[in-house]
Amino acid sequence: MEAHGPLSDEGLVQMLTPAGERVEDERFSSFAAHLDADDLRAMWRDMVLVRAFDTEATSLQRQGQLGLWVPCLGQEAAQIGSGHALRPSDYVFPSYREHGVAFTRGVDLPEILRLFRGLQHGAWDPAAHGFHLYTLVIGAHSLHATGYAMAMDRDGLVATGDADRDGAVICYFGDGATSQGDVNESFTFASVNRAPIVFFVQNNQFAISEPTTCQSTVPIAQRGDGFGIPSVRVDGNDVIASYAVSQWALRRARAGEGPVLVEAFTYRMGAHTTSDDPTRYRTKADEQYWAERDPIARLEAHLVSLGELSDDFADGVRAEAKELGRRTRETVRSWGKPPLAEMFQHVYAEPHATVEAERAWFERYEASFADAEARA
């Protein structure tokens, strides 16, 4: 690893070494001090299940059951750690890779695949889960997230002192999105309005095929400095540190102290999407280096060293993961083709004259084929 720059591991908050040894961080350890063995086992379980789902979704795409899939392989700790730090009063704006966060918010994972099969824009209720629909346009949702956070503040849902009422927004995106204008505009609006928002950057080191070194000469977190936004870098393969830093950032935002930028330094172990070939732009040596820093293996080693991961529990989770894979596979294969006219539904919240005119034309167009067959 280089000593300085965007790929430096200097200044990372870490509480679990790659070997699974617990270490303390003077600034943030107190935010994870209450975690007990049950909490850590729950995080390990979540990461194992999310990876099993992710692996199954990749297989389904290869079988032609999905048009595309966006793996989160290797990024489970950043997502599960931050997801466990959220309260029901918080609201999440994801991009398109936050399957782990979705899981912590109670979204049934197979339902995510309706989007990638081309059936829906999103199959879950954002209000019920506090989890917005996926956004495929890079960085566009950061503006929505910032506006939502500003509205929460104006509606008196921040800094009241009521733990059940006070909330914050967390907005997830990758390192590549920080080069987008929308994200930088969001930083400006959030800063000057002291919006209760946490910008959570999963720096997986590649904006599709372009490395972070082609986007910045300094760590991504330093971009917050120019906007007056406090920032912190965390080892994104360390679920405990990711949890602790997220707790700190969210508590600060809920208390009305303004936005925070978190850079979770991690590694995309798989492809950007199933249409990508990562062997064209990275080496086997790099992949091996990061395989040795696998977030699931790290927490597992820690639990084993404490004697807190029994064979019965581990076997139960692995059986649960296998069952999730089976249910995901069978659910996706059971989906038929929807009526084509469904494309006109949910375009706007209210009836729209242009959409209704297009629907009527399309229905006449479809009917013309049946008329032609009847005449024949």
TILONU-827246 format. One line per field, with one value per residue (C-alpha): y negated, x negated, z negated; residue in three letters; residue number from 1. Coordinates in steps of 0.02 Angstrom, whole numbers, plus 50000, padded with zeros to 5 digits. Each point is the difference from the previous one (the first is absolute). Example, Ala and Ser with C-alpha at 12.3 -4.5 7.8 and 13.67 -1.06 7.14 Angstrom:
c2	50225 49828
c1	49385 49931
c3	49610 50033
code	ALA SER
pos	1 2
***
This chain:
c2	50000 49825 49890 49852 49963 50074 50181 49967 50096 49864 49926 50140 50035 50185 50110 50171 50041 50109 50147 49964 49925 49865 49831 49837 49831 49852 49898 50129 50157 49935 50004 50189 50038 50065 50133 50174 50173 50008 49838 50061 50166 49908 49897 50156 50085 49851 49994 50187 49991 49847 50082 50157 49896 49901 50159 50072 49841 50005 50180 49955 49864 50121 50117 49864 49974 49819 49867 49936 50017 49884 50103 49935 50138 49940 49848 50088 49930 49818 50031 50111 49897 49836 50081 50064 49822 49936 49966 50018 49809 49990 50005 50082 49945 50142 50005 50174 50110 49983 50174 50018 49837 50053 50161 49906 49894 50152 50004 50178 50024 50098 49852 49895 50111 49941 49843 50098 50112 49846 50027 49847 49845 50069 50128 49938 49862 49862 49929 50168 50035 49826 50054 49909 50089 50034 49861 50052 49825 49974 49875 49929 50061 49896 49845 50090 50058 49825 49925 50134 49964 49814 50037 50110 49854 49878 50124 50007 50178 49954 49944 50013 50112 50134 50157 50071 49842 49936 50072 49975 50046 50111 49995 50138 49985 50054 49912 49968 49903 49872 49936 49964 49824 50055 50067 49842 49892 50109 49967 49812 50005 50116 49895 49828 50068 50110 50143 50157 50115 50125 50019 50178 50032 50181 49976 50169 49929 50007 49889 50142 50030 49836 50006 49871 49934 49931 49904 49925 49969 50002 50115 49979 49945 49842 49937 49957 49870 49880 50000 49983 50177 50103 50163 50163 50150 50173 50174 50055 50184 49981 50017 49939 49843 49968 50013 49885 49864 50006 49985 49846 49920 50038 49940 49838 49976 50043 49871 49862 49982 50014 50118 50124 50085 50179 50087 50189 50063 50172 50104 50063 50184 50036 49911 49827 50084 50165 49911 49955 50097 49942 50106 49866 49866 50081 50133 50170 49937 49858 50119 50118 49857 49952 50179 50012 49853 50078 49913 50158 50103 49858 49997 50189 50013 49877 50096 50165 49927 49949 50170 49914 50088 50173 50132 50011 49814 49995 50153 49923 49840 50094 50103 49838 49930 50154 49984 49816 50049 50132 49881 49863 50119 50070 49830 49924 50150 49990 49824 49992 49857 49859 49920 49872 49865 50002 49886 49857 50026 49902 49879 49855 49994 49920 50036 49921 49957 50042 50168 50042 49954 50110 50143 49986 50001 50152 50095 49964 50054 50166 50029 49977 50162 50097 49922 50050 50179 50007 49940 50129
c1	50000 49939 49956 50109 50144 50173 49944 49906 50056 49932 50125 50127 50106 49977 50060 49969 49836 50004 49958 50152 49909 50095 49912 50056 50024 49987 50134 50131 49986 50128 50133 49981 49965 50176 49990 50005 49977 50183 49980 49843 50078 50149 49884 49906 50164 50059 49839 50006 50182 49972 49851 50101 50137 49873 49919 50168 50049 49839 50037 50177 49936 49878 50146 50097 50126 49943 49952 49861 49935 49894 49902 49953 49871 49867 50097 50111 49916 50023 50183 50048 49900 50080 50170 49998 49967 50164 50160 50179 50008 49856 50020 49886 49964 49905 49919 50011 49880 50065 50074 49928 50078 50165 49993 49973 50153 50112 50011 50030 49845 50078 50117 49849 49979 50163 49904 49858 50122 50082 50167 50007 49906 49999 50106 49997 50091 49874 50107 50020 49814 49925 49904 50021 50004 49834 49930 49908 49949 49831 50010 50172 50079 49880 50102 50161 49920 49940 50171 50083 49879 50034 50187 49976 49916 50138 50133 49926 49934 49822 49921 50158 49919 50130 49907 50157 50027 49829 49934 49872 49972 49860 49955 49893 49895 49832 49835 50041 50157 49895 49942 50180 50070 50158 49899 49897 50157 50072 49847 50028 50185 49973 49860 50080 50167 49923 50104 50010 49919 49858 49918 49934 49872 49955 49830 49980 49854 50079 50126 50050 49826 49917 49897 50019 49826 50074 50131 49907 49825 50056 50113 50183 50044 49898 50127 50109 49873 50037 50185 49977 50063 49915 49935 49926 49919 50042 49942 50151 49954 50015 50183 49971 49909 50130 50135 49910 49963 50178 50067 49894 50051 50186 50008 49918 50123 50151 49944 50005 49812 50004 49934 49857 49901 49946 49879 50007 49840 50039 49978 50119 49953 50113 50042 50078 50151 50024 49960 49826 49836 49887 49853 49972 49953 49935 49877 50013 49878 50118 50147 49903 49945 50181 50062 49890 50099 50171 50123 50097 49844 49935 50150 50011 49819 50036 50153 49907 49857 50126 50082 50162 50038 50064 50011 50188 50024 49883 50082 50171 49951 49926 50159 50099 49889 50028 50187 49995 49909 50131 50144 49919 49973 50176 50080 49913 50036 50184 50019 50084 50004 50113 50128 49910 50125 49929 49862 50123 50034 49911 49918 50072 50083 50157 50091 49909 50084 49851 49972 50185 49998 49849 50083 50156 49895 49903 50159 50068 49834 50003 50181 49958 49901 50147 50113 49878 49994 50190 50013 49872
c3	50000 50038 49852 50050 50117 50026 49974 49840 49846 49886 49880 50018 49846 49964 49858 50077 50085 50157 49886 49892 49850 49905 49989 49923 50081 49882 50088 50049 49892 49877 50137 50012 49818 49970 50135 49924 50074 50053 50097 50088 50043 50073 50110 50055 50043 50101 50100 50037 50057 50109 50084 50033 50080 50099 50066 50049 50091 50100 50049 50052 50114 50080 50031 50090 49859 49968 50123 49888 49824 49892 49872 49828 49973 49878 49941 49874 49843 50050 50039 49855 49875 50051 50021 49821 49940 50075 49904 50065 50004 50125 50188 50127 50178 50086 50171 50079 49902 49822 49983 49825 49940 50077 49900 49836 50041 50019 50190 50062 50107 50145 50030 50048 50153 50079 50048 50079 50093 50074 49914 49887 49949 49823 49911 49820 49908 49960 49861 49913 49998 49991 50154 50165 50168 50086 50109 50158 50054 49918 49857 50046 49838 49894 50042 49953 49837 49956 50035 49893 49858 50010 49992 49846 49915 50048 49943 49826 50014 49948 49837 49894 49871 50030 50054 50081 50102 50049 50162 50135 50181 50061 50184 50077 50156 50068 50026 50183 49953 49905 50170 50051 49993 49909 49854 49984 50009 49861 49893 50021 49958 49853 49928 50010 49936 49865 50067 49892 50127 50003 50170 49997 50137 50032 50078 50083 50100 50173 50089 50116 50074 49953 49840 49864 50041 50163 49903 49853 49937 49818 49898 50049 49823 50022 50126 49852 49941 50142 49957 49812 49971 49864 50070 49943 50085 49938 50044 50100 49979 49811 49950 49821 50055 50135 49868 49877 50126 50065 49823 49972 50165 49982 49820 50053 50142 49893 49872 50130 50019 50189 50133 49991 50138 49965 50117 49976 50081 50069 50157 50131 50003 50148 50161 50008 50079 50088 50164 49937 50011 49856 50062 50132 49875 49840 49953 49916 49869 49951 49991 49889 49887 49970 49988 49846 49929 50030 49881 49957 49964 49891 49884 50001 49942 49861 49939 50006 49900 49866 50002 50051 50165 49964 50135 49974 50029 50150 50078 49971 50089 50146 50014 49996 50138 50106 49976 50049 50159 50040 49966 50104 50145 49997 49977 50150 50111 49954 50069 50169 50123 49941 50117 50108 49952 49824 50064 49988 49815 49863 50123 49901 49830 50074 50165 50147 50166 50110 49917 50015 50185 50028 49905 50109 50160 49941 49958 50174 50075 49904 50048 50183 49998 49931 50134 50136 49936 49994 50182 50054
code	MET GLU ALA HIS GLY PRO LEU SER ASP GLU GLY LEU VAL GLN MET LEU THR PRO ALA GLY GLU ARG VAL GLU ASP GLU ARG PHE SER SER PHE ALA ALA HIS LEU ASP ALA ASP ASP LEU ARG ALA MET TRP ARG ASP MET VAL LEU VAL ARG ALA PHE ASP THR GLU ALA THR SER LEU GLN ARG GLN GLY GLN LEU GLY LEU TRP VAL PRO CYS LEU GLY GLN GLU ALA ALA GLN ILE GLY SER GLY HIS ALA LEU ARG PRO SER ASP TYR VAL PHE PRO SER TYR ARG GLU HIS GLY VAL ALA PHE THR ARG GLY VAL ASP LEU PRO GLU ILE LEU ARG LEU PHE ARG GLY LEU GLN HIS GLY ALA TRP ASP PRO ALA ALA HIS GLY PHE HIS LEU TYR THR LEU VAL ILE GLY ALA HIS SER LEU HIS ALA THR GLY TYR ALA MET ALA MET ASP ARG ASP GLY LEU VAL ALA THR GLY ASP ALA ASP ARG ASP GLY ALA VAL ILE CYS TYR PHE GLY ASP GLY ALA THR SER GLN GLY ASP VAL ASN GLU SER PHE THR PHE ALA SER VAL ASN ARG ALA PRO ILE VAL PHE PHE VAL GLN ASN ASN GLN PHE ALA ILE SER GLU PRO THR THR CYS GLN SER THR VAL PRO ILE ALA GLN ARG GLY ASP GLY PHE GLY ILE PRO SER VAL ARG VAL ASP GLY ASN ASP VAL ILE ALA SER TYR ALA VAL SER GLN TRP ALA LEU ARG ARG ALA ARG ALA GLY GLU GLY PRO VAL LEU VAL GLU ALA PHE THR TYR ARG MET GLY ALA HIS THR THR SER ASP ASP PRO THR ARG TYR ARG THR LYS ALA ASP GLU GLN TYR TRP ALA GLU ARG ASP PRO ILE ALA ARG LEU GLU ALA HIS LEU VAL SER LEU GLY GLU LEU SER ASP ASP PHE ALA ASP GLY VAL ARG ALA GLU ALA LYS GLU LEU GLY ARG ARG THR ARG GLU THR VAL ARG SER TRP GLY LYS PRO PRO LEU ALA GLU MET PHE GLN HIS VAL TYR ALA GLU PRO HIS ALA THR VAL GLU ALA GLU ARG ALA TRP PHE GLU ARG TYR GLU ALA SER PHE ALA ASP ALA GLU ALA ARG ALA
pos	1 2 3 4 5 6 7 8 9 10 11 12 13 14 15 16 17 18 19 20 21 22 23 24 25 26 27 28 29 30 31 32 33 34 35 36 37 38 39 40 41 42 43 44 45 46 47 48 49 50 51 52 53 54 55 56 57 58 59 60 61 62 63 64 65 66 67 68 69 70 71 72 73 74 75 76 77 78 79 80 81 82 83 84 85 86 87 88 89 90 91 92 93 94 95 96 97 98 99 100 101 102 103 104 105 106 107 108 109 110 111 112 113 114 115 116 117 118 119 120 121 122 123 124 125 126 127 128 129 130 131 132 133 134 135 136 137 138 139 140 141 142 143 144 145 146 147 148 149 150 151 152 153 154 155 156 157 158 159 160 161 162 163 164 165 166 167 168 169 170 171 172 173 174 175 176 177 178 179 180 181 182 183 184 185 186 187 188 189 190 191 192 193 194 195 196 197 198 199 200 201 202 203 204 205 206 207 208 209 210 211 212 213 214 215 216 217 218 219 220 221 222 223 224 225 226 227 228 229 230 231 232 233 234 235 236 237 238 239 240 241 242 243 244 245 246 247 248 249 250 251 252 253 254 255 256 257 258 259 260 261 262 263 264 265 266 267 268 269 270 271 272 273 274 275 276 277 278 279 280 281 282 283 284 285 286 287 288 289 290 291 292 293 294 295 296 297 298 299 300 301 302 303 304 305 306 307 308 309 310 311 312 313 314 315 316 317 318 319 320 321 322 323 324 325 326 327 328 329 330 331 332 333 334 335 336 337 338 339 340 341 342 343 344 345 346 347 348 349 350 351 352 353 354 355 356 357 358 359 360 361 362 363 364 365 366 367 368 369 370 371 372 373 374 375 376
***
